[in-house]
Every structure is written in C-alpha cells, then in structure tokens.
C-alpha cells in the first residue's frame, strides 16, 4: 500500500513543513478504498512550503500528490509530478482546499477520477489561489477542469492550464464549474481540446506563449 499519509480527519497535521526546495522522489500510495491519500492526508492551520513531490498515488476521496484536504492552511512554492487516481475531490497538488492560501505552485500530472477532478486541485472553497499552473492530462466524469473541477467562492488569479481535459458532463478547459469570476487566468484551447470553461480566457498555444 506504500506511504502512510501524514494527517487524517481524526488527527490532522497542524505544523509547518519546509522542504528546503528538495524533491521527494518515488512516493507511492495504493489504497483505492481509502480517503485522504497523499503525502499529507489532511492539514489544518498548517504551512507547507518549498517542497517538490514525484509520485504515483491511488485513493478514493481527497486524493492528491501533496495534500488530500487542506483547511485554513498555507501552501507555497510546491510542486507535484506523476500519476494520480482518485474518485472524488481529487487533484494534482491538492484534493480539496477549504479556506486555504495556495501560491507559486504547479502540478504536472496525469489524473483519472469521477467527480470534482482537476489537474491542480479537485475542488476549491473560499480559498485564495494565485500564480499557479497545471500541466498534464485530466480525465473524469463530471465537474472536470484543467486547473480545478470546482470553484466555490474561491479567489483565483494569475493561473493557467495546458492540461488535456476529457469529461462527460460539466467540464472546461480551466474550470469545470464556478460561481465566481476568476482574474487574469487562461487555458490552452488546443492542448486542452476545450473551447469553453467556467471562468478564464481561452487562448491558442501560440497566444499562450
């Protein structure tokens, strides 16, 4: 089953972790029936920074490379590369961000899931996300986006996605579903295969560059 995630719903990680810019290589998690599968399963009032992860993670709800579920926390200057398989609210860097701040981060993953799935984050709720980007492939059923599957009252600005996006219902090049306007954010209409998104501006690959 591989790595045992740090923090879960009953015992959340509440400290600060500074990765010093180093890379954790070969992180493997294989628990398809378990929630909170990532390097950090659940963090609360925490700070994760300067950390890079190369991984292959399989889980159920709240699955990601770095943090499965983040509440009232800060994530800065982090990245994730690899393969992610999650069912609900799963993403490349973070599965679900609840009232958290995320900045200067990126993901480069191939992710497969069912609902609320994004290349960077599965779902964002009342969070502040800025200066981040997503690369890779995203494939899911409903609420699917190159950057995030769902934006629920989160502030998103200065982000972009070049992810290939495949969905059956409610999907978009940058965001699957959103109830608020995003700022200065873009997706590649050619690499994504999508001309529409709930937020952001679609550009050709040449325009993106």
C-alpha positions as CSV (number, residue, x, y, z in Angstrom):
1,X,0.0,0.0,0.0
2,X,3.0,2.3,0.2
3,X,3.3,5.5,2.1
4,X,1.1,6.2,5.1
5,X,-0.2,9.8,4.7
6,X,0.7,12.3,7.4
7,X,-2.6,13.5,9.0
8,X,-6.2,12.4,8.6
9,X,-9.6,13.6,9.6
10,X,-9.2,12.5,13.2
11,X,-5.5,13.5,13.6
12,X,-4.8,16.5,11.4
13,X,-1.2,17.7,10.7
14,X,-1.0,21.2,12.3
15,X,2.7,22.0,12.0
16,X,4.9,23.7,9.4
17,X,7.0,21.7,6.9
18,X,9.7,23.4,4.9
19,X,11.1,21.1,2.2
20,X,14.1,23.4,1.5
21,X,13.5,23.1,-2.2
22,X,14.2,19.4,-2.2
23,X,12.4,16.7,-4.2
24,X,10.7,13.6,-2.7
25,X,11.1,11.1,-5.5
26,X,9.1,7.9,-6.0
27,X,6.3,8.4,-3.4
28,X,3.8,5.6,-3.9
29,X,0.4,5.2,-2.3
30,X,-2.1,2.4,-3.3
31,X,-5.3,2.5,-1.3
32,X,-8.2,2.8,-3.7
33,X,-10.8,2.4,-1.0
34,X,-9.4,4.9,1.5
35,X,-9.8,8.7,1.7
36,X,-7.2,11.4,2.4
37,X,-4.4,9.7,0.3
38,X,-1.4,12.0,-0.4
39,X,1.9,12.9,1.1
40,X,-0.2,14.8,3.7
41,X,-3.6,13.3,4.1
42,X,-5.2,16.3,5.9
43,X,-3.7,19.5,7.2
44,X,-5.3,22.2,9.4
45,X,-3.8,25.6,10.4
46,X,-0.6,24.3,8.7
47,X,2.0,25.6,6.3
48,X,3.7,23.5,3.6
49,X,6.4,25.2,1.5
50,X,9.4,24.7,-0.7
51,X,8.6,21.1,-1.4
52,X,8.5,19.1,-4.6
53,X,7.0,15.6,-5.0
54,X,7.2,12.9,-7.7
55,X,4.5,10.3,-7.1
56,X,2.1,7.7,-8.0
57,X,-1.0,7.9,-5.8
58,X,-4.3,6.0,-5.8
59,X,-7.1,6.7,-3.4
60,X,-10.8,7.5,-3.0
61,X,-12.0,10.9,-1.9
62,X,-9.4,13.7,-1.2
63,X,-6.6,12.2,-3.2
64,X,-3.6,14.2,-4.4
65,X,0.2,14.3,-4.7
66,X,0.9,16.8,-1.9
67,X,-2.2,17.4,0.3
68,X,-5.5,15.5,0.2
69,X,-7.5,18.0,2.3
70,X,-6.3,21.5,3.4
71,X,-8.3,23.6,5.8
72,X,-7.2,27.1,6.9
73,X,-3.6,26.4,5.8
74,X,-1.0,27.8,3.5
75,X,0.8,26.1,0.6
76,X,3.6,27.9,-1.1
77,X,6.3,27.1,-3.7
78,X,5.4,23.5,-4.0
79,X,5.0,21.1,-7.0
80,X,3.8,17.7,-7.9
81,X,4.6,15.5,-10.8
82,X,3.3,12.0,-11.6
83,X,0.2,9.9,-11.7
84,X,-3.0,10.4,-9.6
85,X,-6.1,8.1,-9.4
86,X,-8.9,9.4,-7.2
87,X,-12.6,9.1,-7.2
88,X,-14.0,12.4,-5.7
89,X,-12.5,15.8,-5.0
90,X,-9.0,14.8,-6.2
91,X,-6.3,16.9,-7.9
92,X,-2.7,17.0,-8.8
93,X,-1.4,19.2,-6.0
94,X,-4.4,19.2,-3.6
95,X,-7.7,17.3,-3.5
96,X,-9.8,19.8,-1.6
97,X,-8.8,23.3,-0.4
98,X,-11.0,24.8,2.3
99,X,-10.3,28.4,3.2
100,X,-6.6,28.0,2.4
101,X,-4.0,30.1,0.6
102,X,-2.0,28.5,-2.3
103,X,0.6,30.4,-4.3
104,X,3.6,29.9,-6.5
105,X,2.9,26.2,-7.1
106,X,2.4,23.9,-10.1
107,X,1.3,20.4,-11.0
108,X,2.3,18.2,-13.9
109,X,0.2,15.1,-13.5
110,X,-2.0,12.6,-15.3
111,X,-5.1,12.3,-13.2
112,X,-8.1,10.0,-13.6
113,X,-11.2,10.2,-11.4
114,X,-15.0,10.6,-11.3
115,X,-16.3,13.9,-9.8
116,X,-14.7,17.2,-8.9
117,X,-11.4,16.4,-10.5
118,X,-8.8,19.0,-11.6
119,X,-5.2,18.9,-12.9
120,X,-4.2,21.2,-10.0
121,X,-7.0,21.0,-7.4
122,X,-10.1,18.9,-7.3
123,X,-12.2,21.5,-5.5
124,X,-11.6,25.0,-4.1
125,X,-13.8,26.5,-1.4
126,X,-13.3,30.1,-0.1
127,X,-9.5,29.8,-0.8
128,X,-7.0,32.2,-2.3
129,X,-5.1,30.7,-5.2
130,X,-2.6,32.8,-7.2
131,X,0.4,32.5,-9.5
132,X,0.0,28.7,-10.1
133,X,-0.3,26.5,-13.2
134,X,-1.2,22.9,-14.3
135,X,0.2,20.6,-17.0
136,X,-0.7,17.1,-17.9
137,X,-3.9,15.1,-18.7
138,X,-7.2,15.2,-16.8
139,X,-9.9,12.5,-17.3
140,X,-13.1,12.2,-15.3
141,X,-16.9,12.0,-15.5
142,X,-18.4,15.3,-14.1
143,X,-17.1,18.6,-12.7
144,X,-13.8,18.3,-14.5
145,X,-11.3,21.1,-15.2
146,X,-7.7,21.5,-16.4
147,X,-7.0,23.6,-13.3
148,X,-9.8,22.7,-10.9
149,X,-13.1,20.8,-11.2
150,X,-15.0,23.2,-9.0
151,X,-14.5,26.8,-7.8
152,X,-16.9,27.5,-4.9
153,X,-16.3,31.2,-3.8
154,X,-12.5,30.9,-4.2
155,X,-10.3,33.8,-5.4
156,X,-8.4,32.5,-8.4
157,X,-5.9,34.9,-10.2
158,X,-2.9,34.6,-12.4
159,X,-3.2,30.9,-13.1
160,X,-3.2,28.8,-16.3
161,X,-3.6,25.3,-17.5
162,X,-2.4,23.5,-20.6
163,X,-3.9,20.2,-19.5
164,X,-5.8,17.9,-21.9
165,X,-9.3,17.7,-20.5
166,X,-11.8,14.8,-21.0
167,X,-15.2,14.8,-19.3
168,X,-18.8,13.6,-19.8
169,X,-20.7,16.4,-18.0
170,X,-19.8,19.9,-16.7
171,X,-16.2,20.2,-17.8
172,X,-14.0,23.0,-19.0
173,X,-10.5,23.9,-20.2
174,X,-9.7,25.7,-16.9
175,X,-12.6,25.2,-14.5
176,X,-15.5,22.7,-14.6
177,X,-18.0,24.7,-12.6
178,X,-17.6,28.1,-10.8
179,X,-19.9,30.6,-9.0
180,X,-17.4,33.5,-9.1
181,X,-15.2,35.2,-11.7
182,X,-11.5,34.4,-11.9
183,X,-8.9,37.0,-12.7
184,X,-6.2,37.1,-15.3
185,X,-6.3,33.3,-15.9
186,X,-6.0,31.3,-19.0
187,X,-6.2,27.9,-20.6
188,X,-4.8,26.4,-23.9
189,X,-7.7,25.6,-26.2
190,X,-5.6,23.4,-28.4
191,X,-3.8,21.2,-25.8
192,X,-7.0,21.0,-23.7
193,X,-9.3,20.2,-26.6
194,X,-11.8,22.5,-24.9
195,X,-13.2,25.8,-26.2
196,X,-15.3,26.5,-23.1
197,X,-14.6,26.9,-19.4
198,X,-16.5,28.3,-16.3
199,X,-14.0,31.1,-16.0
200,X,-10.8,32.2,-17.5
201,X,-9.8,33.1,-21.1
202,X,-9.1,30.5,-23.7
203,X,-6.1,31.1,-26.0
204,X,-4.3,29.1,-28.7
205,X,-0.9,27.6,-27.9
206,X,0.8,30.4,-29.8
207,X,-1.2,33.0,-27.8
208,X,-0.3,31.3,-24.6
209,X,3.4,31.6,-25.3
